[in-house]
């Protein structure tokens, strides 16, 4: 999504400008063509040579730089730009952009651009919360530009609060989002991810090895493609994707309640979580002490969430489940597809190298009632993209009622 794209980074006068250098480096490593435009004040915080070294392109500051061939530079640059991100965005430049003021290279290029425009405000908390600044940010959003919420944290002025520019990794995600075609715009998607934990006592629980990576990759991919995504997640060590509503849960019962509450309003439900099939019949309130003899724990069945969804689906709702097998993968998964009344199932074999829990890759087979598609080993992000491609194609087959 990044390779070959022309991305312009606008840098204003803020100490946070050093983060933009890291972002520029990340983009170049992904083979993007990056041009940096700085305000004059920004050059007091970071030298333009830094950006020129990182990007291989001239860092633009002066609108009337005579070193260029004669052309309206800001217009020619605007025409080839795929995404324009102003980061850090000062209160001054935000105000200019909101009211169409173009008095330097950054603002004149920004005004001439017709591509997606993003702003990452960076300033003192009181400045950020000032009603005038907030009105200007709302104006930018009203014109179709995306304002990236600042982070909370320790600021250069010594205060702690809103106004900190997000980390380069977060800004990178927003750029990818801006470049991704929005074929899922208007759709509501529910994704489940991660393991559940079934309490034995206050110290111990029954769980599995799921890392949540596959479900999180699906949630991220759907968000990037314009869907409104709800992610019901067991306990994992992953950062939630940007722009995704996360509902944290612990047990299978928690997950069932969360899914039931959200399901009626969803267009697509993708059950990627590794939900425990059994839980202790009784959970002790105090730690169970170790004894000399053996111990047994009575287990009872947890609710079949996917089965419930299949039995209570609304017209046009698309249901996709996951199946983790160690033998007879296709046969067992197809039986599950039919038994649970769902549209698609994504199967993989835990014993296959490069597939299953705790890996960055996966090897899956996508099953529908009409056929089977085997995918080669690929990253979980790539699997998520291919999965959504298949879901969108299957939804189209059922006609307008599905959308």
N, C-alpha and C positions, 0 to 999 in steps of 0.2 A: 504493500500500500504506500510505502514511503519512497521506494526506489524510483529515481528519475523525476520526482516531483520537485517543483521550484517553490521553496518556502522562504518567506521573508520574515525576519525577526526584527521587530522594532524595539530599541533599547532606550529608555529614558533615564533621567538623573536619579538613581537610587543605588544604595549599596548592594541591593539584591542583583545588580547587573552581573555579578560574578557567576551566578547560577545560570545565566543565559549562555555563558561560554561553555558550560558543561552540556547544556541542551544542544547547542550548535554542534558540538563534537559527536553527540549521540546521533544526531540526524545525518551527519556526514558519514558516519560508520555504516548507516543503513542506505548509503548511496543516494541521499537527497542532494539537490543543488540548493545551497543555502546562501542567501544574501542578508547581511546585517545592515540596518539603517540606525544610526545613533543621533540623538539630539546633541546639541553642543554641550549641555550640562552633563550628559552621560559620559562624555570623554574625560570628565574630572574623576570618575570612579573606575573606569577601565579603559585602557588604551585601544584604539581601533586596530592596531597591529595584531592584538590578540585574536580578534575575530578574523582578520585576513589570513593569519597563519592557520587557524582551525578550519576555515571554509574554503580557502583557495580563491576567494572572490574579494574584490575591492569593498571595503567597509565604507558606506556612504554617510556623509555628514552634511556637506555643503550642497545645497540645491544647484548652485551654479559652478560646480567644480569644473575647471577648464581642462582637466586631464582627460576628460571623456571626449569621444567624437561628438560633433555637434548633433544633438538630438534632444527632444524633451525627455530627459532621462527618467523622471518619475512616472511618466505615462508609459514609456516603453517597458519599464520594469513592472508596472502594474498589470500590463497585458499578459505577461508570462507567469504571473504569480498564481500558485494553486491554493496557498493558505498564507494569511498574514497574521502573525501573532505578535502583539505588543506585550513584552514581558522584560523587565517590570514596566507597568503602566502607572505613571504618576498622576496625581489629581489634575495637574495642569493639562497633560495630553488627553486625559479622559474628557475634560471639559471641552477642549478644542474639537475632538472627534465627535462629541455629542452635538456640537453646534456648527459643524462644517467649517471650522477655521483651519486654514492651511497656510502656515507661514514658515515652514521649514521642510526639509527633504522627507522627514518621516510623515508629517501630516498631509503633505501634498500627495505623496504616493498612496497613503491610506485612503484618501478621498477618491483617488482615481481607480482604486481596485474594485473589481466586481466579484472577487473570490470570497470564500468564507473568511471572516475577520474575528479574531479572538483577542480578549484583553485579560491580563493577569494583574490586577491592582496590587500595588505594594506601597504601603505608607503607614504612618502612625495611626493607632487605633482611633483616636479622636477625629483625625482627618477622614478616615474611611467611613466612620459613622455619621459624619456631618451630613445633614439632610440635602445640602446642595450636591455633594458628591454622590449620594445615593440616588438623587433624581437624575443626575447625569448618567449613572450606570443603567438606570431603568430606561432612559432614552436610547442608549446604545442597544439594549436588548430589544426595545421596540422597533428598531431599525433592522433587526435580524442578526445582530452581532452577538457573539457568545461571551458572557462575562464569567470568568472562572473565579469561584469563591476563594478568597485568601485563606491561608491556614492560620490557626491560633498558635502563638508561641512567643518566645522572647524576641523583641524587636531591637534594632540597632540603637534606638533612642533610650533604651533601658526599660521601656514599658513591656508588659506582657498582655497579649490579647490579639484581636483580629488585625489583619493587615500584613501578615508575613506572606511573601510570595511562595507558592507551592514548590516542591522540589522538581528538578528537571524531569524525573521519571513521570511525574503526574502531568506536567505540561506536554510531554511527548505523547501521552495517551490521548490528550485532547486534540492534538494535531492529527493523529491516526483517525480519531473519530470524525473529524471534519472532512477527511479525505475518503471515508468509507461510504459507498453508495447506500442510500437509505431505503432499501427494498422492503424493510420491515416496519417502516414508519406507520404509526397508528395502531400497531398490534400490541396487545398486552401478553407478556410471556412470563410464566412462572417456572423457575428452575429450582430443584433441590440438589444439595451437594453435601459432601462430607459424611462422617460416620455419626451414628447415635451412640450414646452411652447409657447403659441400663444399670441402675444403682443396685449394688449388693448390700453395702453399708456405707457410712460416711467416708470411708477410705477407698473402697474398691468398686469397680464397675466392670461390666461386660461390654466389649466394643470390637472393632475390627481395624484393619490397617489402612482404611481409606484416608487419603490426604486432602480430598476435595478439589484437586487440581482440574479434573475433567469437568465437573459441574461449574466451577468458577470460569473456566475457559468458555463454556457454552454461554454463561450469563454475560461475559464480556463481549463475545461475538455478537449476541443478539442486541446488546446495548449499542455497539458500534454501528449496527445496521438500522438503528432508529427505533427499536422497540422500547416500550416501557417495561422494564424488567424488575421482577421481584425475586430475590434469591433467599430461599429458606435454607439456612446453613447450620449443620452441626459444628462442633468445636474443631476449628482448624487453625493453622498458623499462617494463613494467607491474608494478604491485604485485599479488601473488597474492591471490585472494579469500580471505576468512577461512574457516577450517574446511575447506580443500581441501588434499589431499596433492599436492604438486608434485614431479614428476620432471623435472629439467632435462636437456636433451639438446642436442647441437650438430648432428650430421650426420644424414642420412637413415638411415644404418646404426644410429646410436645410437637413433633414434626407433623403428626396426623392432624392435630388441632389447627396448626398454622396453615397447612395445605387446604384443609376443608374450608377455612375462613376465606382464603384468597381465591380458591378455585373457580367459583361461579362467574367471576368477572374476567377470566383469562381466555385468550384466544388459543394459546399454545401452552401446554404443560409438558415439561421435560424432567423426568424423575431420574436424576443421576446420582442421588444419595445412596449410600450403602446402609440401609436401615436394618437394624437387628431384627431377626425373625423371632427371637425369644427374649424374654426378660425374666428376672427372678420373680417367683410368685409372691414373695414377701421381701421387702427391703428392711434391713435392720436399722434401728435408730442409733444404735451404738456400734462401735467397731467390734466385729466378731473376733474373739480371741482364738489364737492358735491352740490346738489340742494335740495330744499324742496320736490319736487315731485319725482315720480318714474323715473327710467331710463331703457331703453332697448338697447340691443346691437344686431345689425344685424350680423348674422353668415353666412359663406359660407363654402362649403364642401372643405376639404383638399384632396390632391391627394391620391388615393388608391395605396399605394406602393406595397403591396402584389399582388394586381390585375395586376399591371404593370409587376411585375416579372413573373407572370404566363403567361402573354401574350407575353413576350419577352424572355422567357427562351431559352437557347441554348441546343442542344441535349446532354443528359447525366447529365444535371444539376439537382441537387436534391433540392427541395424547401420545407421548413417546416415553418408553421406559428403557432401562438399562438392564443387562443380564450378564452377570459374572459367573462363568462356568469353569470347571476343570475337566469335564468330559462331555461328549455328545452335545457340544455347544449349540450347533444349529438346530438340532432336533428339540432340545430342551427349550431353547429360546423361542422357536416357532410355536411350541405348545403353550408357552407363557403368553405370547402375543394373542393367540386365539382365546385362551381361557380368561384373560383379563379384559377382553374387549377394547383393545387399544389399536392405534393406527401403525405404530412403528416400534421396533425394539432394536437397541444397539447392543450387540453381543461381543464379548471378548473372552479369551481363555487365559486365566491367571497363570497357567504354566508356560505360556508362550513368551519368550524373551522379548522385552520391549513393550509388553502390554501389562495392564492391570494397575495395582496400587503403587503409589510412591515413585512413579517414573515420570519423566517429562514427555515421553512418547506413548503411543497407544497403537494397537492393531485391532481394528473393529470390523465387524460384519453388520451391515444394516439390513434388517428384515422388515418387509411389509407383507400384506396379504397377497400381493401380486408377484413378489420376487425377492431376490437376495443380491446384495452388492457387497463384495469384499474389498476393503480398502487396504493398501500397503501400510507399512510402518510409517508414521509421521508424527509430528509434534501434536500435543493435545490441542493447541490453538488451531492447527490445520484441521484436525478431526472435527473440532467444533464448527468450523466454517463449512466443511463438507456436509456435516449433519444438518445444519440449517438450510443449506442448498437443497438437500433432499426433502426436508420438511416443506419448504416453500413450493417445490414442484408437486408434492403430493397434495397439498392444499388446493393448488390450482386445478387438479383433476376433478375435485368434487364440486367445482363451480362456485358461483357467487355466495351461496349459503355459508361456505366455510370462512368467508372473510367478513 
